[in-house]
Amino acid sequence: MKIKRLILLIISFLAFLGLGLILSRQQSQRADQVLSNNGLSSTYYVFNPKKKHNIKQFLTYVNKNFSHDKVQIHFESDYIPDRVLIWANYNLKSQPLAKGSSRYFSKNDFDGTIPFAVISSDTKDRVVTLQNNHYLKENNDYVTIIGELKKNNESQNGQAVYYLSTGINQPTAKESITNYKVVVDGLNKNEANALQHYLRGSMQIKDFSKTYNKQHGISPTKKLIGAIFCVVIALIVAAIAAVLAENPVNLKYVSSKIWAHLLADSGLRFFLANGIIVILTSLGLQTWSFYSNHSQLYVLFLIVFAMQIITYVLMLLLIKIKKEK
């Protein structure tokens, strides 16, 4: 009987482990997708401007005409492929970062006069260390590095890209927009058409998520089926544990009377052991696997554990009803 209970706990552990790994895979792919898309929305617009304005004039126009929108703009250089200037009129959602002390750009970084940099995992040649502080060497200037992006496991493209803040009051504002491909996120179709008319250039509409999923063969259905399978296994384990609940267990080696009394309940024994497994599994997974949102792991395990308890109780009720008949 002890062997049967041990086998149940091992199967339960494997079910929770599988769920945790599936969630890690989901969050990792989502993080990689976000990084591959440079933090933009799924649908955005790419312009090749012909109007000979500098960045300051362009951002002044955007501030005047689209101030009610949350606009993010990337200026992708035609001459330096790894250099991207970034601007937004709101606090951007943080990208997946490699270090806990890192941070992503905020609105204040674009409104100020001093530029800041966020580097990718392989941005090395331009990084220098002075007095234990890391800087990006940009021409003859040293730009403070505020963050480093998580390494992108789905694709090795763009690992050396570095991002510089830009703004109306920053040094890069003097550069011509004709030297850049301008990527704009946050506008509707009519606003994008108006911006195209202003820039006097071509415009492309990008739908990133469809293209990305096709390129990388990501199947949400397979992950969903795997997660459902793990949950079903966890519930079957709870049901079998209820069937074995009335079989006595030798507690002569339990010295504490309180623990002996508590452990006399088979259900409590099972869920106490299973609870320990859940806690240890969640802690271990956070050490070995990537999670951009740890709370989702806790919530997932808590929900499945609660479902196990409900299944166990319902099975005991069914057994009781069957015996009474």
ChimeraX attribute file (.defattr): number of C-alpha atoms within 10 A of each C-alpha:
attribute: neighborCount
match mode: 1-to-1
recipient: residues
	/A:1	10
	/A:2	9
	/A:3	8
	/A:4	12
	/A:5	17
	/A:6	13
	/A:7	13
	/A:8	20
	/A:9	21
	/A:10	14
	/A:11	17
	/A:12	24
	/A:13	20
	/A:14	17
	/A:15	21
	/A:16	25
	/A:17	20
	/A:18	17
	/A:19	23
	/A:20	26
	/A:21	19
	/A:22	17
	/A:23	22
	/A:24	23
	/A:25	16
	/A:26	19
	/A:27	18
	/A:28	21
	/A:29	18
	/A:30	15
	/A:31	24
	/A:32	20
	/A:33	23
	/A:34	19
	/A:35	24
	/A:36	19
	/A:37	15
	/A:38	15
	/A:39	17
	/A:40	21
	/A:41	16
	/A:42	16
	/A:43	16
	/A:44	21
	/A:45	21
	/A:46	20
	/A:47	21
	/A:48	19
	/A:49	23
	/A:50	15
	/A:51	15
	/A:52	14
	/A:53	15
	/A:54	17
	/A:55	22
	/A:56	21
	/A:57	16
	/A:58	20
	/A:59	19
	/A:60	12
	/A:61	14
	/A:62	16
	/A:63	15
	/A:64	10
	/A:65	13
	/A:66	15
	/A:67	12
	/A:68	9
	/A:69	16
	/A:70	14
	/A:71	18
	/A:72	21
	/A:73	23
	/A:74	23
	/A:75	23
	/A:76	20
	/A:77	17
	/A:78	12
	/A:79	9
	/A:80	11
	/A:81	12
	/A:82	16
	/A:83	18
	/A:84	21
	/A:85	21
	/A:86	19
	/A:87	25
	/A:88	26
	/A:89	22
	/A:90	16
	/A:91	15
	/A:92	17
	/A:93	11
	/A:94	13
	/A:95	20
	/A:96	24
	/A:97	22
	/A:98	15
	/A:99	11
	/A:100	8
	/A:101	9
	/A:102	15
	/A:103	18
	/A:104	19
	/A:105	24
	/A:106	17
	/A:107	15
	/A:108	12
	/A:109	21
	/A:110	24
	/A:111	18
	/A:112	15
	/A:113	15
	/A:114	15
	/A:115	21
	/A:116	22
	/A:117	25
	/A:118	24
	/A:119	24
	/A:120	22
	/A:121	18
	/A:122	15
	/A:123	18
	/A:124	12
	/A:125	9
	/A:126	13
	/A:127	16
	/A:128	15
	/A:129	10
	/A:130	8
	/A:131	5
	/A:132	7
	/A:133	9
	/A:134	16
	/A:135	19
	/A:136	23
	/A:137	16
	/A:138	13
	/A:139	8
	/A:140	6
	/A:141	9
	/A:142	18
	/A:143	21
	/A:144	18
	/A:145	23
	/A:146	16
	/A:147	23
	/A:148	25
	/A:149	24
	/A:150	19
	/A:151	19
	/A:152	21
	/A:153	13
	/A:154	15
	/A:155	13
	/A:156	11
	/A:157	10
	/A:158	19
	/A:159	19
	/A:160	16
	/A:161	19
	/A:162	24
	/A:163	24
	/A:164	25
	/A:165	26
	/A:166	30
	/A:167	26
	/A:168	20
	/A:169	15
	/A:170	18
	/A:171	13
	/A:172	17
	/A:173	18
	/A:174	15
	/A:175	13
	/A:176	17
	/A:177	24
	/A:178	19
	/A:179	18
	/A:180	21
	/A:181	17
	/A:182	20
	/A:183	21
	/A:184	22
	/A:185	21
	/A:186	19
	/A:187	18
	/A:188	12
	/A:189	12
	/A:190	9
	/A:191	14
	/A:192	21
	/A:193	14
	/A:194	12
	/A:195	22
	/A:196	20
	/A:197	14
	/A:198	14
	/A:199	21
	/A:200	15
	/A:201	14
	/A:202	12
	/A:203	19
	/A:204	13
	/A:205	13
	/A:206	15
	/A:207	13
	/A:208	17
	/A:209	15
	/A:210	11
	/A:211	11
	/A:212	15
	/A:213	14
	/A:214	10
	/A:215	9
	/A:216	12
	/A:217	8
	/A:218	13
	/A:219	10
	/A:220	11
	/A:221	9
	/A:222	10
	/A:223	16
	/A:224	14
	/A:225	11
	/A:226	15
	/A:227	20
	/A:228	13
	/A:229	15
	/A:230	23
	/A:231	22
	/A:232	15
	/A:233	17
	/A:234	24
	/A:235	23
	/A:236	18
	/A:237	23
	/A:238	28
	/A:239	21
	/A:240	16
	/A:241	23
	/A:242	22
	/A:243	15
	/A:244	16
	/A:245	19
	/A:246	12
	/A:247	8
	/A:248	11
	/A:249	14
	/A:250	9
	/A:251	13
	/A:252	7
	/A:253	7
	/A:254	12
	/A:255	9
	/A:256	9
	/A:257	10
	/A:258	10
	/A:259	11
	/A:260	15
	/A:261	11
	/A:262	13
	/A:263	17
	/A:264	15
	/A:265	14
	/A:266	18
	/A:267	21
	/A:268	14
	/A:269	16
	/A:270	21
	/A:271	19
	/A:272	13
	/A:273	13
	/A:274	21
	/A:275	16
	/A:276	12
	/A:277	19
	/A:278	22
	/A:279	13
	/A:280	12
	/A:281	18
	/A:282	18
	/A:283	13
	/A:284	13
	/A:285	16
	/A:286	14
	/A:287	10
	/A:288	10
	/A:289	13
	/A:290	17
	/A:291	22
	/A:292	15
	/A:293	12
	/A:294	13
	/A:295	10
	/A:296	15
	/A:297	19
	/A:298	15
	/A:299	11
	/A:300	15
	/A:301	22
	/A:302	15
	/A:303	11
	/A:304	19
	/A:305	21
	/A:306	13
	/A:307	16
	/A:308	23
	/A:309	20
	/A:310	15
	/A:311	21
	/A:312	24
	/A:313	16
	/A:314	14
	/A:315	18
	/A:316	20
	/A:317	13
	/A:318	12
	/A:319	13
	/A:320	11
	/A:321	10
	/A:322	9
	/A:323	8
	/A:324	7
	/A:325	5
